[in-house]
Amino acid sequence: MPREINYSILPEHIRGGAKRYIEDGIPPGDFLQAVFEDKLVTSFALADETNIERMFDIAKFLYNEAPLDCRGSKENMETWIGHKGLKWETKGEKDNG
């Protein structure tokens, strides 16, 4: 069983988008897409004032909470979306268990 992800680290207004992306593979908006693709400059360019102030927390969330396979590049994101997020990961565990 996958561990519980602590979304409370994130600013409240982006928690839903991050959760839908990680758990269901639903593509996030432009800002979160840049964040999950590890595009630092683009992330700051697309961030609102709150996200700029909380960028350290967002990075901490990616490092400590977000599954490694869902981040790091556009290709990783496309694969994650194609697999429908954690639903695929959980299904694989059930099939193998």
Residue frames as qw, qx, qy, qz and C-alpha x, y, z in Angstrom:
[[0.000, 0.890, 0.456, 0.000, 0.00, 0.00, 0.00],
 [0.404, 0.528, -0.052, 0.745, 1.45, 3.40, -0.95],
 [0.325, -0.327, -0.484, 0.744, 2.25, 5.81, 1.84],
 [0.044, 0.881, 0.451, -0.136, 0.06, 8.81, 2.56],
 [0.438, 0.362, 0.116, 0.815, 1.13, 11.97, 0.71],
 [0.225, -0.651, -0.400, 0.605, 1.13, 15.17, 2.78],
 [0.309, 0.624, 0.402, 0.595, -0.34, 17.81, 0.47],
 [0.290, -0.908, -0.281, 0.111, -0.63, 20.34, 3.32],
 [0.559, -0.347, 0.173, 0.733, 2.95, 21.45, 2.63],
 [0.282, 0.332, 0.495, 0.751, 1.70, 23.11, -0.57],
 [0.208, 0.083, 0.107, -0.969, -0.12, 26.43, -0.82],
 [0.477, 0.300, 0.706, -0.429, -3.83, 25.65, -0.49],
 [0.567, 0.618, 0.031, -0.544, -4.78, 26.89, -3.97],
 [0.453, 0.522, -0.663, -0.288, -2.50, 24.38, -5.76],
 [0.408, -0.225, 0.847, -0.256, -3.16, 21.32, -3.58],
 [0.763, 0.353, 0.398, -0.367, -6.08, 20.10, -5.68],
 [0.625, 0.691, -0.305, -0.195, -4.13, 20.27, -8.93],
 [0.059, 0.558, -0.821, 0.109, -1.14, 18.47, -7.42],
 [0.541, -0.060, 0.763, -0.348, -3.36, 15.80, -5.88],
 [0.788, 0.478, 0.186, -0.340, -5.32, 15.19, -9.10],
 [0.489, 0.689, -0.526, -0.100, -2.07, 14.91, -11.05],
 [0.064, -0.450, 0.867, -0.205, -0.31, 12.57, -8.60],
 [0.500, 0.023, 0.780, -0.376, -3.27, 10.36, -7.75],
 [0.676, 0.502, 0.477, -0.249, -5.26, 10.32, -11.00],
 [0.530, 0.009, 0.533, 0.660, -2.77, 11.39, -13.67],
 [0.247, 0.877, 0.409, 0.057, -4.81, 14.48, -14.59],
 [0.530, 0.345, 0.004, 0.774, -2.55, 17.10, -16.20],
 [0.271, -0.674, -0.357, 0.587, -2.02, 20.15, -13.97],
 [0.249, 0.957, 0.121, -0.082, -2.00, 23.78, -15.01],
 [0.586, 0.705, -0.221, 0.334, 1.02, 25.50, -16.55],
 [0.200, -0.773, 0.480, -0.364, 2.66, 26.45, -13.24],
 [0.786, -0.336, 0.492, -0.165, 2.46, 22.97, -11.71],
 [0.909, 0.398, 0.053, 0.113, 3.50, 21.41, -14.99],
 [0.362, 0.772, -0.380, 0.359, 6.69, 23.52, -14.93],
 [0.471, -0.622, 0.525, -0.341, 7.24, 22.56, -11.28],
 [0.912, -0.082, 0.389, -0.101, 6.83, 18.82, -11.92],
 [0.811, 0.540, -0.027, 0.221, 9.06, 19.04, -15.00],
 [0.674, -0.467, 0.013, 0.572, 11.81, 20.63, -12.84],
 [0.390, 0.572, 0.224, 0.686, 11.81, 23.83, -14.89],
 [0.386, -0.483, -0.403, 0.674, 12.91, 26.31, -12.23],
 [0.073, -0.147, 0.138, 0.977, 12.97, 29.51, -14.29],
 [0.299, -0.305, -0.621, -0.657, 9.64, 28.74, -15.96],
 [0.426, -0.523, -0.714, 0.187, 8.13, 27.88, -12.58],
 [0.238, -0.453, -0.272, 0.815, 9.05, 31.30, -11.22],
 [0.053, 0.013, -0.382, -0.922, 7.86, 33.02, -14.40],
 [0.404, -0.356, -0.674, -0.506, 4.44, 31.37, -14.11],
 [0.376, -0.357, -0.730, 0.446, 4.10, 31.60, -10.32],
 [0.213, -0.845, -0.254, -0.419, 1.72, 33.95, -8.61],
 [0.064, -0.725, 0.417, -0.544, 2.90, 35.92, -5.57],
 [0.797, -0.424, 0.299, -0.309, 1.90, 33.19, -3.11],
 [0.981, 0.140, 0.016, 0.135, 3.69, 30.47, -5.05],
 [0.458, 0.666, -0.342, 0.480, 6.84, 32.59, -5.33],
 [0.341, -0.655, 0.437, -0.514, 6.82, 33.08, -1.56],
 [0.838, -0.249, 0.407, -0.264, 6.22, 29.34, -1.00],
 [0.699, 0.540, -0.451, -0.124, 8.61, 27.96, -3.64],
 [0.022, 0.456, -0.842, 0.288, 10.81, 26.38, -0.96],
 [0.608, -0.004, 0.632, -0.480, 7.78, 24.49, 0.40],
 [0.817, 0.452, -0.052, -0.354, 6.83, 23.40, -3.11],
 [0.471, 0.564, -0.677, 0.050, 10.36, 22.08, -3.72],
 [0.248, -0.306, 0.816, -0.424, 10.27, 20.35, -0.32],
 [0.785, 0.183, 0.346, -0.480, 6.98, 18.70, -1.30],
 [0.752, 0.525, -0.350, -0.191, 8.48, 17.42, -4.57],
 [0.270, 0.524, -0.774, 0.231, 11.53, 16.04, -2.81],
 [0.189, -0.188, 0.824, -0.500, 9.84, 14.52, 0.25],
 [0.568, 0.238, 0.554, -0.560, 6.30, 13.67, -0.85],
 [0.695, 0.521, -0.141, -0.476, 5.81, 13.39, -4.62],
 [0.918, 0.008, 0.370, 0.142, 6.59, 10.01, -6.18],
 [0.342, -0.508, 0.492, 0.618, 9.89, 10.13, -8.05],
 [0.383, 0.221, 0.772, 0.457, 8.38, 8.78, -11.27],
 [0.185, 0.824, 0.536, 0.002, 5.87, 11.65, -11.55],
 [0.049, -0.971, 0.056, 0.226, 8.46, 14.42, -11.80],
 [0.594, -0.437, 0.438, 0.514, 11.77, 15.45, -13.30],
 [0.115, -0.175, 0.606, 0.768, 10.95, 15.81, -16.99],
 [0.576, 0.229, -0.131, -0.774, 8.19, 16.25, -19.53],
 [0.544, 0.150, -0.790, -0.239, 8.61, 12.59, -20.51],
 [0.127, -0.078, -0.874, 0.462, 8.10, 11.46, -16.90],
 [0.368, 0.243, 0.337, -0.832, 4.94, 13.57, -16.71],
 [0.599, 0.235, -0.434, -0.631, 3.58, 12.16, -19.96],
 [0.433, 0.050, -0.900, 0.026, 4.19, 8.60, -18.75],
 [0.037, 0.141, 0.728, -0.670, 2.58, 9.37, -15.37],
 [0.494, 0.258, 0.065, -0.828, -0.47, 10.88, -17.07],
 [0.580, 0.206, -0.657, -0.434, -0.70, 7.89, -19.43],
 [0.373, -0.036, -0.901, 0.219, -0.68, 5.51, -16.46],
 [0.453, -0.671, -0.369, -0.456, -3.35, 7.55, -14.64],
 [0.211, -0.710, 0.399, -0.542, -1.11, 8.42, -11.68],
 [0.247, -0.346, 0.820, -0.383, -1.07, 6.40, -8.50],
 [0.850, 0.131, 0.191, -0.473, -4.06, 4.39, -9.71],
 [0.782, 0.456, -0.423, -0.039, -1.67, 2.54, -12.04],
 [0.159, 0.502, -0.747, 0.406, 0.96, 2.12, -9.34],
 [0.544, -0.172, 0.593, -0.568, -1.62, 0.73, -6.90],
 [0.895, 0.262, -0.031, -0.360, -3.11, -1.57, -9.56],
 [0.589, 0.516, -0.613, 0.104, 0.35, -2.97, -10.28],
 [0.129, -0.379, 0.772, -0.494, 0.85, -3.75, -6.59],
 [0.753, 0.021, 0.390, -0.530, -2.51, -5.56, -6.43],
 [0.842, 0.417, -0.261, -0.222, -1.71, -7.57, -9.59],
 [0.485, 0.482, -0.681, 0.262, 1.65, -8.64, -8.19],
 [0.227, -0.384, 0.654, -0.611, 0.49, -9.27, -4.64]]
